[in-house]
Amino acid sequence: MNILLIGIVIFGIGIALFFLENKRELKTFRVTDYTVSVEKLKGLTREYRAVFLSDLHNKVYGRDNQPLIDAIRQSKPDLILIGGDMLIGKKDISFDEAVSFIRQLPEIAPVYYANGNHEQRMKEHPEIYGNAYMRYRELLVASGVHFLENESACMTFDGCRFRVSGFEPPMEGYQKFANPTDVEEILRERFGYVSNDRYEILLAHNPAMEVSYRSWGAHLTLSGHLHGGIIRLPFIGGLITPQAKFFPKYSGEYSKEGNRVMIVSKGLGTHTVNIRFCNPAEVIVIHFNSIS
């Protein structure tokens, strides 16, 4: 009986600690720094920075997301990249919080926005969402945000050419229990072949198709969608994906294969499953340096 009682007490303490930590993590975020140094960037005369944001889902930190704005401003970015799902794509849910936050970003640095599945769903189904997506997009474009809807933008820093492309995959890939599909040919049709004289950045919300992204030729792929796997386990990583698959290969980390880098954001918010455990929300800062 004593052993059973001790077990119940330990279990109860564990549950209480879980919910306390979950409550704490849902109120905070951190800044995660990654450095990218490759041969193609050898012409850079100084360090350039890009802030990567994903999966806000209308989350508000502090008053009017001011702590988030302050963290981004303090990073002194040359570029702000958004990987989608900044709102919640459900009927009759306001996107005011997302708009209020994002429209402040062009005052800090140029902003390029690729849609996630929530924005893409709203755009592709006006019979359900009406003109909500177009209103959202127009408000942000008016503030200076550049949307990349299967489109690219080119820029040059110190003579080094960069191209940023925003990819919208077939929506079937976001369905529950969906297996990754080969989208290399789709990428080639939409963005052409990768040029050897520029650094190719791909904003691709769903990391599940990372093999296709690398095969197509992206030097840096930025993804999100998985919210870090909701719960992260030591030495293992994320627990589960929105497609209800356990232990995804990538859910919130930096990986490199050859000269191909992939960064998956743990996101900034949640939806439906309002849980984060050992999985802090994050603003990602990417430091681009000339190779030594």
Buried (B, 14 or more C-beta within 10 A) or exposed (E): EEEEEEEEEEEEEEEEEEEEBBEEBBEEBEEBEBEBBBEBBEEBEEEBBBBBBBBBBBBBBEEEBEBBBEBBBEBEBBBBBBBBBBBBBBEEBEBEBBBBBBBBBBEBBBBBBBBBBBBBBBBBBEEEBEEBBEEBBEBBEEBEBBBBBBBBBEBEBEEBBBBBBBBBBEEEBBEEEBEBBEBBEBBBEBBEEBEEEBBBBBBBBBBBBBBBBBBBBBBBBBBBBBBBBBBBEEEEBBBBBBBEBEEBBBBBBBBEEEEBBBBBBBBBBBBEEEBBBBBBBBBBBBBBBBEE
